[in-house]
Amino acid sequence: MTDVEFFDRSSVDVARDVIGAELAYDGCGGIIVETEAYEPDDPASHSFRGMTPRNRIMFGPPAHVYVYRSYGIHWCLNFVCRSGSAVLVRALQPVSGLAEMEVRRGRTDPLLLCSGPGRLCQALGIGIEQNGMPLLRPPFSIDLPATAPIIDVGRRIGISKAIDQPWRFGLKGCAHVSRRFQ
């Protein structure tokens, strides 16, 4: 388990440091294998233009979850860091609650359960109801890895602004990432 101070930092540092952590929600979860960082002065961030009803959680206390719908289709899970910044959890390597995740996703291939932010939320059963919940209390749990893993770094994907920022992080060589690192 980690503490609030861990999240009260730059989202770039947090995004890198949570790779290899075990994340669970209500008994389902896995190893975080891919993240992206979003800072307040980042044109690709929801917080860039200031606080709105949709993004107000990003301006609240760190170590809470910010959940939003992407393109009107998929829920996306973020960890709030210091004010106006967050880490998008892009992929997990499934570890616990596999049967329940398979039912929610309608698939049994472990590579397709949580490889992508929308798949991840569907597999874990995360939606707007979890927006604003504390990350460090049940039904959530997060445990950092005992040793720092080897990490790939690349440009964020699925955005149209600030695309050159090297703020996408992944567990090196992991097949469960949403898209290979180049």
ChimeraX attribute file (.defattr): number of C-alpha atoms within 10 A of each C-alpha:
attribute: neighborCount
match mode: 1-to-1
recipient: residues
	/A:1	12
	/A:2	13
	/A:3	12
	/A:4	16
	/A:5	11
	/A:6	16
	/A:7	25
	/A:8	17
	/A:9	17
	/A:10	19
	/A:11	26
	/A:12	21
	/A:13	15
	/A:14	22
	/A:15	26
	/A:16	24
	/A:17	19
	/A:18	27
	/A:19	27
	/A:20	25
	/A:21	21
	/A:22	22
	/A:23	25
	/A:24	23
	/A:25	21
	/A:26	13
	/A:27	16
	/A:28	20
	/A:29	25
	/A:30	24
	/A:31	24
	/A:32	28
	/A:33	31
	/A:34	32
	/A:35	30
	/A:36	26
	/A:37	28
	/A:38	28
	/A:39	22
	/A:40	21
	/A:41	13
	/A:42	17
	/A:43	15
	/A:44	18
	/A:45	20
	/A:46	21
	/A:47	24
	/A:48	15
	/A:49	11
	/A:50	14
	/A:51	14
	/A:52	12
	/A:53	6
	/A:54	14
	/A:55	18
	/A:56	16
	/A:57	25
	/A:58	28
	/A:59	20
	/A:60	17
	/A:61	18
	/A:62	25
	/A:63	25
	/A:64	25
	/A:65	26
	/A:66	27
	/A:67	26
	/A:68	20
	/A:69	14
	/A:70	11
	/A:71	7
	/A:72	7
	/A:73	9
	/A:74	17
	/A:75	21
	/A:76	24
	/A:77	25
	/A:78	26
	/A:79	26
	/A:80	31
	/A:81	32
	/A:82	24
	/A:83	20
	/A:84	26
	/A:85	31
	/A:86	35
	/A:87	28
	/A:88	23
	/A:89	27
	/A:90	29
	/A:91	29
	/A:92	32
	/A:93	26
	/A:94	27
	/A:95	14
	/A:96	17
	/A:97	17
	/A:98	19
	/A:99	13
	/A:100	15
	/A:101	25
	/A:102	18
	/A:103	13
	/A:104	16
	/A:105	20
	/A:106	11
	/A:107	14
	/A:108	13
	/A:109	10
	/A:110	17
	/A:111	16
	/A:112	20
	/A:113	28
	/A:114	29
	/A:115	24
	/A:116	21
	/A:117	23
	/A:118	22
	/A:119	23
	/A:120	28
	/A:121	25
	/A:122	20
	/A:123	27
	/A:124	25
	/A:125	18
	/A:126	18
	/A:127	17
	/A:128	13
	/A:129	9
	/A:130	19
	/A:131	18
	/A:132	19
	/A:133	17
	/A:134	20
	/A:135	25
	/A:136	17
	/A:137	13
	/A:138	13
	/A:139	14
	/A:140	19
	/A:141	18
	/A:142	22
	/A:143	15
	/A:144	17
	/A:145	16
	/A:146	8
	/A:147	8
	/A:148	13
	/A:149	17
	/A:150	11
	/A:151	18
	/A:152	19
	/A:153	18
	/A:154	17
	/A:155	17
	/A:156	21
	/A:157	14
	/A:158	7
	/A:159	10
	/A:160	10
	/A:161	12
	/A:162	13
	/A:163	14
	/A:164	11
	/A:165	15
	/A:166	14
	/A:167	22
	/A:168	23
	/A:169	27
	/A:170	30
	/A:171	24
	/A:172	17
	/A:173	13
	/A:174	16
	/A:175	14
	/A:176	25
	/A:177	25
	/A:178	22
	/A:179	14
	/A:180	13
	/A:181	16
	/A:182	7
